[in-house]
Amino acid sequence: MSNPTPRPTPEEWEQAIDMLLEVQRVLADSVMSGHVEDHDHHIIGLPSGVESAVPGGARIEAALNAVMSARHLIRQATQGTELPGVPVLDRVQKGLALAGGYVAATWTTKLAERVNRRPE
């Protein structure tokens, strides 16, 4: 019988959190630049534009919300960290819902583009 996979060390967890923080920084920089990547789309009415922020591409914004949520979940699970104000699980629920909303809106927009391009 093989040995079970060893559990991650606290240092490995911290390294994972740091990597997610770096990914989050790159995604946030992309959004703040206002540039929409070549294969992404800005969708009018998504939270970034509504909140008077510089809107980025919907896929990048979905990834940003998902990465922030993952980072918060890992930190809380491994360190018991709670954030001031809104509890972590509430923030994560909102972040994952936003990520899902961005993905759904992108899918709907792509579908509408495809339908509108059909020959009549």
N, C-alpha and C positions, 0 to 999 in steps of 0.2 A: 504494500500500500504506500502511496506517495505521501510525502509530508505536505500538510496544508500550507497555503501561501502565508508567509508571515505578515502580520499586521503592520501598516505603515508606522514609522516612528514619528514623534512630534516634529522633528526636523523635516521629514518628508512632507508632512501636512503643511508646514509653514512654507516650504518651497513651492508646493502646489498653489497655495494662496497667493504667494508672490507672483507666480507665473500668470494666474488669473488677473491679478492687479495690473500687470504689464499689458495683457490683452485688453483689459478694460480701458487702459490709458490710450492705446492705439485706436480703439473703436471710438472713444469719446473725442479724440483729436480729429478723426474723420468727420464725425457729426458736426463738431464746432467749426470745421473748415468750410462747411456749407457745400463741399464738393460731393457729388453723388457718383459713386463708382460706375464704371462702364456698363456693368451687367446688373445694376440695381436701379431702383426707381424711387423718386420722391412722390409720395402720395399725399395730396392736399387733405388737410383735416386730421392728420395723425398728431398725437400729443406733442411732438417737438414743435410743430408750427403753432399749435393752439396755445402752448405755454410760452410763446414769444421767444423761443430758443431758435437757433439756426437749424433748420431741418436738414437731416442727412437722408441717406437712402434707407428705405424701409427694412431691407435685409440687415444692414449694418445696425440700425437701431434695435431690431429684434435681437440680434446677437449681443448688443450692449446690455440690454435688460436681462437676458438669460445669463450672461457671464456675471453681472453684478449679483444676481440672485444666487447663483451657484457659489460664489465667493462667500456671501453671507451665511448660506446654509452650512458650508464646510467649516467656517470659523466657529459658528455656534455649536455644531456637532462635536468638534474637537476641542474647543476651548471654553464652551459655555458662555461665549460672549453675547451680550445683549447690547443693542444700540440705544442711545438716548432717544426719547420721543416715541416714534412708532415701533412696536416690537418687530423683531427680525422676521418672524413668520408672516406677519401682516405685510411687511415690505416685500418679502419674497413672493407672496401670493400676488401682489400687485405687479411686481416685475415680470413674473412668468405670464400673467394675464396680458400685460402689455406686449410681451414678446409674441405670444400667440395671436394677439390682435394685429400686430404688424404683419405676421406671416399670412394670416387670413386675408387681410386687406391687399397684400401683394398678390396672393393667388387670385383673388377676385378681379383685381385690375388686369392681371395677365390674361385671365379668361375672357374678360370683356374686350381686350385688344385683339385676341385671337378670333373671337366671334365677329367683331367689326371688320376684320380683314378677309372674311370669307367672301368668295365670289357670289354674287346674287343671281 
